[in-house]
Amino acid sequence: MEKPGLDLELLEHNGARPVQFEPQQTIFSEGETGKVMYLVRDGQVALSIDGELVATL
């Protein structure tokens, strides 16, 4: 049985909009209240805690 993929059209229909970031640009900072959800479609994201890299996705 094939697993369903992510339906980007459905996300856009419900208000999701594509956003692009420059390399090394901060998307959000530790401690900020979350207001949106991000989905990485292409590229990588570095995650840090207290300024220390903990993961690259």
Backbone as CSV, one residue per row, in Angstrom:
resi,resn,N_x,N_y,N_z,CA_x,CA_y,CA_z,C_x,C_y,C_z
1,MET,0.852,-1.182,0.000,0.000,0.000,0.000,0.894,1.240,0.000
2,GLU,0.603,2.150,-0.892,1.388,3.370,-1.017,1.010,4.377,0.061
3,LYS,2.030,4.992,0.676,1.769,6.007,1.696,1.406,7.326,1.022
4,PRO,0.419,8.030,1.559,0.061,9.317,0.956,1.169,10.330,1.173
5,GLY,1.389,11.178,0.180,2.378,12.242,0.290,1.759,13.490,0.887
6,LEU,2.572,14.488,1.045,2.117,15.762,1.564,1.356,16.491,0.458
7,ASP,0.150,16.902,0.722,-0.675,17.586,-0.265,-0.455,19.093,-0.161
8,LEU,0.495,19.618,-0.950,0.819,21.039,-0.895,-0.347,21.913,-1.352
9,GLU,-1.135,21.429,-2.296,-2.304,22.195,-2.738,-3.304,22.359,-1.604
10,LEU,-3.496,21.317,-0.820,-4.409,21.385,0.316,-3.891,22.386,1.348
11,LEU,-2.575,22.365,1.613,-1.991,23.339,2.542,-2.226,24.767,2.054
12,GLU,-1.971,25.015,0.772,-2.168,26.353,0.218,-3.640,26.760,0.260
13,HIS,-4.524,25.816,-0.003,-5.967,26.105,0.058,-6.376,26.546,1.463
14,ASN,-5.673,26.040,2.464,-5.996,26.363,3.849,-5.140,27.489,4.417
15,GLY,-4.496,28.248,3.543,-3.809,29.452,3.985,-2.300,29.378,4.060
16,ALA,-1.695,28.206,3.832,-0.229,28.109,3.860,0.342,28.830,2.650
17,ARG,1.418,29.551,2.858,2.065,30.285,1.785,3.557,29.986,1.776
18,PRO,4.143,29.804,0.575,5.582,29.563,0.493,6.382,30.769,0.981
19,VAL,7.466,30.503,1.680,8.367,31.548,2.169,9.785,31.091,1.866
20,GLN,10.624,32.018,1.416,12.024,31.688,1.164,12.902,32.479,2.122
21,PHE,13.985,31.862,2.552,14.938,32.505,3.446,16.315,32.462,2.811
22,GLU,17.110,33.453,3.123,18.485,33.506,2.652,19.355,32.593,3.505
23,PRO,20.474,32.112,2.947,21.396,31.319,3.759,21.834,32.106,5.000
24,GLN,21.899,31.435,6.126,22.312,32.000,7.418,21.273,32.943,8.041
25,GLN,20.128,33.121,7.408,19.081,33.990,7.956,18.391,33.292,9.123
26,THR,18.165,34.014,10.206,17.439,33.472,11.353,15.953,33.454,11.029
27,ILE,15.328,32.301,11.193,13.891,32.147,10.932,13.101,32.483,12.189
28,PHE,13.538,31.959,13.319,12.977,32.329,14.612,14.033,32.038,15.666
29,SER,13.869,32.630,16.816,14.867,32.485,17.876,14.307,31.726,19.070
30,GLU,15.204,31.069,19.764,14.847,30.331,20.969,14.114,31.252,21.943
31,GLY,13.012,30.765,22.494,12.246,31.542,23.461,11.091,32.315,22.860
32,GLU,11.067,32.503,21.536,9.952,33.211,20.908,8.693,32.335,20.935
33,THR,7.557,32.972,21.107,6.283,32.259,21.057,5.990,31.882,19.614
34,GLY,5.657,30.616,19.395,5.347,30.149,18.045,4.039,30.724,17.535
35,LYS,4.076,31.239,16.303,2.867,31.790,15.687,2.542,31.098,14.371
36,VAL,3.530,30.422,13.803,3.341,29.726,12.533,4.105,28.406,12.571
37,MET,3.839,27.571,11.582,4.559,26.314,11.433,5.311,26.373,10.112
38,TYR,6.550,25.891,10.110,7.349,25.871,8.894,7.544,24.442,8.418
39,LEU,7.516,24.274,7.112,7.786,23.001,6.462,8.972,23.234,5.539
40,VAL,10.037,22.484,5.712,11.212,22.631,4.860,11.016,21.767,3.620
41,ARG,10.842,22.425,2.481,10.649,21.704,1.218,11.954,21.493,0.483
42,ASP,12.912,22.391,0.693,14.171,22.320,-0.026,15.254,22.986,0.817
43,GLY,16.427,22.426,0.825,17.521,23.023,1.574,17.675,22.402,2.947
44,GLN,18.368,23.125,3.823,18.634,22.637,5.169,18.340,23.723,6.191
45,VAL,18.107,23.284,7.409,17.876,24.189,8.534,18.775,23.749,9.682
46,ALA,19.476,24.698,10.275,20.319,24.412,11.437,19.551,24.790,12.695
47,LEU,19.547,23.888,13.673,18.868,24.132,14.949,19.911,24.267,16.044
48,SER,19.765,25.310,16.876,20.719,25.493,17.966,19.989,25.780,19.270
49,ILE,20.637,25.411,20.367,20.147,25.695,21.708,21.273,26.408,22.437
50,ASP,20.943,27.557,23.013,21.956,28.381,23.704,23.163,28.643,22.807
51,GLY,22.902,28.829,21.497,23.958,29.157,20.564,24.793,27.981,20.084
52,GLU,24.483,26.763,20.560,25.238,25.574,20.167,24.424,24.749,19.178
53,LEU,25.014,24.427,18.039,24.347,23.623,17.024,23.995,22.251,17.581
54,VAL,22.728,21.871,17.475,22.297,20.552,17.967,21.807,19.640,16.846
55,ALA,21.432,20.221,15.697,20.973,19.397,14.575,20.948,20.220,13.295
56,THR,21.129,19.540,12.205,20.922,20.117,10.878,19.924,19.226,10.157
57,LEU,18.839,19.812,9.724,17.777,19.043,9.057,17.719,19.426,7.592
